[in-house]
Amino acid sequence: MNQFSLDLIAIRRASIPDISFIYATCLPGIRHGGKYFKCMPDSLFYKKYRKIIDGILQKPETFVNIACLKEDPDVILGYAIMEENREVGLILHWVFTRPVWRNLGIAKLMLPKDILICTHMTGIGKSLKPREWVYDPFLL
């Protein structure tokens, strides 16, 4: 990412107004990002998987980093849903960057260096996942 772009971006923690954007992008991203969730009806997926995302977001150990514009923190460029788990360490549940802001390093800005495990995987995520991360979808 060039210095000009870096100067535009801040990382902050999510707040209540951000939650609707997280659901509006996370659920379709999971549904369409992998090949197997596409095999079920939309109504079934969204009804059932929303409960899984609810459970993740309601854990006291969960936190969400938001990439936003420094000049306007309400403009969300991306987010990362993570959990500090005492038994296994830092877990990445989901990372999203708006399409027009991709390939600039924003996801890396949002992610701490000590992530060990990720719980969701898409085709793009598989190509970007560092080798040392363990994919474990059962840690939801």
N, C-alpha and C positions, 0 to 999 in steps of 0.2 A: 504494500500500500504506500502511495506516495505521501509526502509530508502534508500536502494540501488536504488530502482526504482525512488524514489523521487529525488534523486541526479541527475538522468539522464534527467529530464523533466523541461522545462521552458514553461511559458505561455506568449505569445506575441499577438499583434493585427495583424489581417490579412493585407496582402499587395496585390497589383495587381497580382503578379505571383501565389498567392494562389487561385484565383477565379476559375480557370479551375478545380482544384481538388474539390472545394466545389460543383460545378455543377455536376461533374462526380460521386459524392457520394451522394449528397443530393437528386437529382431527382430519382435515382433508389431506394434509401432508402425509400422515401415517397411512391413511386409506389408499392413496394413489401412489405413494412412494415405494411400496412393496407389491409383489405379485399376488400374494395370497388373500389379502384383505379385499381385493377387487372381486373375489369369487362370491362374496355374500351380498345380500341386498343392502342398499344404503341405509334403510330404516333400522335394520338390525345392527349394522356396524355402529352408526352414530349413537344409538340408544345405549348399547353395551359399552362401547369404548369411552364414551364420555364419563362413565362411572370409574373407569381405570384412571383417566386423567384427573378426575376429582380426587381420587385416593392419593395420587402422587402429590398434587398441589396442596392437599390438606395436611400432609405430614409436617410436623414441626421442623424436621431436618431439611426440608426442601426449600430451596431459594431459586429465584429467577433473576439472571442478569439481563438487562435490557441495553441494547445499543441504540442510541438516539442521537439526534442532532444537539450539539452543545447549545446552540442558540434557541432551540425549541425542543425541550425534553419530551414533549408530547408526541413528537414525530418518531415513531419506532422504526428502526432499520432492521432489527432482528432481536432475538432473545435466545437464551439457553436455560433449560430447566435442569437443575442439578440437585443432588441430595448428598449430604454428609452422613454417611453410614458408619457407625462405630465399628462394626464387624468387618466390613470390606473396604472402607475408604470412600473416596469421592466417586459418585456415580453421575454420569450424564444420561438424562432421560430423553432429551430432545433438544436439538438446536435448529434454529430457523433464521434465515436471512432473506429479506425481500429480494425478489429476482433481480431488480435493477441495481442492487447493491452487492450482488454476489461477486466472487473472485477478486475481492479487494482486501481480504484478510479480516473482515469484521468478525466472523465466527471465532477466529483465533484470539481476537481481542477480548471476547466474552468468556472464554474458557480458561480456567486455572490450569496450570501446568501439571498438576498432580492427579488428573483424572485417571482412574484405573479401569473402569467398567462403563459400558454403554448398554442401555436396555432396549433401544429401538434402532432398527437398521433399515435403510432404504438403499436403492441402487447407488445413488450419489454418496450416501453416507459410507457405504462399503468401500468405495474408491478413495475416500478421504480419511478413513479411520487409521490412526497410527497402529502399527503392528503390536505394540505393547498393550493396547487396550483389549480387554476381554469383552466379547459380546455375550451378555447374559440376560435374555428377555424374561427370566424367571424372578428377577429382583424387583418386580413392580410392587 
